[in-house]
Amino acid sequence: GKQSEVLIYHCKFFKITQAAAIFMTSGARSRVRSCQFHGCFDVGVQVSDSECTVDENEFSENESHGVLVEMKGRGKIRSNHFVNGRKASVAICSQGDPIVVGNTIENSQATGIFIFEAGKGTVEKNKIAGSLLAGIEVRDNDSDPMLIGNEIYNGSNGGIVIHSFARGTAKQNKICDNKNAGITICT
């Protein structure tokens, strides 16, 4: 059947208050490129049961997640810059399965990348600096991401935390100068 295909380029989203700045659902396909998301109260880009490429965007001082991939959402989140977010810059849940690659995440007031409630995905070659909580957190049964070649440093907590019966694979990550353990695994 037919599905929506939308390109969103060079847009500015400031202080959106009641909903995600961009919300994709019901099998939509889209690309969000070179946009700015500043001071939004809800999610910047929400991908629910859809496929989206989110690349070369700037997310700053947002109250919620920069990008949320959920409900079997897929796509690529690459080469974005996230700074001073109040929640995880990238959140993956409910069988979301994106590729998250080459992003820079700085000074998150929560976790840099948060994978929970059966989230999947490949998280590769991201630079995560100065997170208040873990650089990458994996939580809950059936969460099972691949974490490859990420650099996690100068955090106020641990580098990678895997807990609450979650699974995952972590290889070739560089974790340094965080306040707690490089990798913490607990039930």
VMD Tcl script that draws the C-alpha trace (Angstrom):
set ca {
  {0.00 0.00 0.00}
  {0.89 3.64 -0.09}
  {2.79 5.33 2.70}
  {3.76 8.90 3.42}
  {7.30 9.95 2.49}
  {8.32 13.37 3.74}
  {11.59 15.34 3.66}
  {12.06 17.95 6.39}
  {15.10 20.20 5.86}
  {16.47 23.35 7.54}
  {13.49 23.91 9.85}
  {13.65 25.53 13.28}
  {11.55 24.28 16.19}
  {11.61 26.47 19.31}
  {9.71 25.92 22.55}
  {7.09 23.50 21.21}
  {4.94 22.87 24.31}
  {2.15 20.31 23.85}
  {3.49 17.55 21.58}
  {6.56 16.29 19.75}
  {8.03 18.83 17.33}
  {7.92 16.09 14.66}
  {5.84 12.93 15.13}
  {5.88 10.03 12.65}
  {3.51 7.09 12.93}
  {1.58 4.41 11.02}
  {4.36 3.33 8.68}
  {5.41 6.81 7.53}
  {8.89 7.25 6.04}
  {10.78 10.49 6.46}
  {14.08 12.29 6.69}
  {14.80 15.11 9.12}
  {18.01 16.94 8.23}
  {19.82 20.11 9.31}
  {17.04 21.27 11.64}
  {17.27 23.01 15.02}
  {15.31 21.93 18.09}
  {15.71 24.34 21.00}
  {13.88 24.52 24.32}
  {11.10 22.12 23.32}
  {9.04 20.74 26.21}
  {8.19 17.43 24.53}
  {10.19 15.09 22.27}
  {12.05 16.65 19.33}
  {11.56 13.77 16.84}
  {9.28 10.85 17.74}
  {9.37 7.78 15.48}
  {6.55 5.34 16.28}
  {5.93 2.34 14.00}
  {7.70 4.25 11.19}
  {11.11 4.67 9.57}
  {13.09 7.89 9.72}
  {16.58 9.16 9.04}
  {17.46 11.91 11.51}
  {20.79 13.47 10.52}
  {22.90 16.58 11.03}
  {20.44 18.26 13.41}
  {21.07 20.40 16.49}
  {19.15 19.60 19.70}
  {19.72 21.99 22.61}
  {18.19 22.63 26.03}
  {15.13 20.46 25.43}
  {13.00 19.24 28.36}
  {12.39 15.75 26.91}
  {14.23 13.33 24.63}
  {15.83 14.71 21.49}
  {14.84 11.58 19.54}
  {12.47 8.81 20.70}
  {12.20 5.60 18.66}
  {9.39 3.29 19.79}
  {6.74 0.76 18.73}
  {8.98 -1.07 16.22}
  {10.26 2.23 14.81}
  {13.42 2.00 12.69}
  {15.82 4.22 10.81}
  {19.12 6.00 11.30}
  {20.00 8.65 13.84}
  {23.37 9.96 12.69}
  {25.72 12.91 12.93}
  {23.47 14.95 15.25}
  {24.60 17.24 18.05}
  {22.74 17.03 21.37}
  {23.61 19.46 24.17}
  {22.17 20.25 27.62}
  {19.08 18.02 27.35}
  {17.03 17.35 30.50}
  {16.25 13.70 29.54}
  {18.14 11.14 27.47}
  {19.22 12.60 24.14}
  {18.21 9.39 22.36}
  {15.62 6.98 23.82}
  {14.76 3.59 22.31}
  {11.89 1.45 23.62}
  {9.01 -0.89 22.73}
  {10.94 -2.86 20.10}
  {12.37 0.26 18.49}
  {15.36 -0.85 16.42}
  {17.31 2.09 14.94}
  {20.96 2.56 14.01}
  {22.41 5.35 16.18}
  {25.79 6.34 14.75}
  {28.27 9.22 14.86}
  {26.33 11.53 17.18}
  {27.82 13.92 19.73}
  {26.02 14.13 23.08}
  {27.24 16.71 25.59}
  {26.18 17.61 29.12}
  {22.99 15.57 29.27}
  {21.25 16.12 32.60}
  {20.19 12.46 32.43}
  {21.49 9.48 30.43}
  {23.06 10.12 27.02}
  {21.35 7.15 25.32}
  {18.58 5.22 27.11}
  {17.38 1.82 25.87}
  {14.48 0.27 27.78}
  {11.24 -1.78 27.60}
  {12.42 -4.16 24.84}
  {14.45 -1.56 22.94}
  {16.94 -2.90 20.41}
  {19.24 -1.12 17.98}
  {22.87 -0.63 17.09}
  {24.60 2.22 18.94}
  {27.93 2.86 17.25}
  {30.74 5.44 17.22}
  {28.96 8.07 19.31}
  {30.79 10.55 21.54}
  {29.05 11.00 24.89}
  {30.58 13.51 27.31}
  {29.53 14.91 30.66}
  {26.28 12.99 31.27}
  {24.84 13.35 34.75}
  {23.73 9.69 34.73}
  {25.19 6.83 32.66}
  {26.52 7.56 29.19}
  {24.45 4.61 27.92}
  {21.80 2.86 30.04}
  {20.14 -0.43 29.05}
  {17.20 -1.51 31.22}
  {14.39 -4.08 31.36}
  {13.69 -7.57 30.02}
  {14.08 -8.02 26.29}
  {16.18 -4.88 25.77}
  {19.11 -6.12 23.70}
  {21.20 -3.54 21.80}
  {24.66 -3.69 20.19}
  {27.02 -1.05 21.66}
  {30.10 -0.70 19.43}
  {33.00 1.76 19.36}
  {31.42 4.52 21.45}
  {33.49 7.02 23.44}
  {32.01 7.81 26.85}
  {33.90 10.22 29.07}
  {33.79 12.88 31.81}
  {30.44 11.63 33.14}
  {29.17 12.13 36.67}
  {28.20 8.45 36.83}
  {29.21 5.27 34.96}
  {29.97 4.73 31.30}
  {27.57 1.90 30.41}
  {24.97 0.52 32.83}
  {23.03 -2.66 31.98}
  {20.45 -3.71 34.56}
  {16.97 -5.05 35.39}
  {17.44 -8.25 33.37}
  {18.45 -6.45 30.17}
  {20.91 -7.94 27.70}
  {23.26 -6.48 25.14}
  {26.66 -6.65 23.52}
  {29.35 -4.07 24.24}
  {32.56 -4.16 22.22}
  {35.39 -1.79 21.37}
  {33.98 1.06 23.47}
  {36.36 3.62 24.98}
  {35.22 4.59 28.46}
  {37.31 6.96 30.56}
  {37.26 9.65 33.26}
  {33.76 8.86 34.53}
  {33.01 8.98 38.28}
  {31.80 5.33 38.55}
  {32.50 2.00 36.86}
  {33.20 1.86 33.14}
  {30.59 -0.89 32.69}
  {28.13 -1.88 35.42}
  {26.04 -5.02 35.04}
  {23.43 -5.93 37.64}
  {20.02 -7.55 37.93}
}
mol new
graphics top color blue
foreach p $ca { graphics top sphere $p radius 0.5 }
foreach p [lrange $ca 0 end-1] q [lrange $ca 1 end] { graphics top cylinder $p $q radius 0.2 }
display resetview
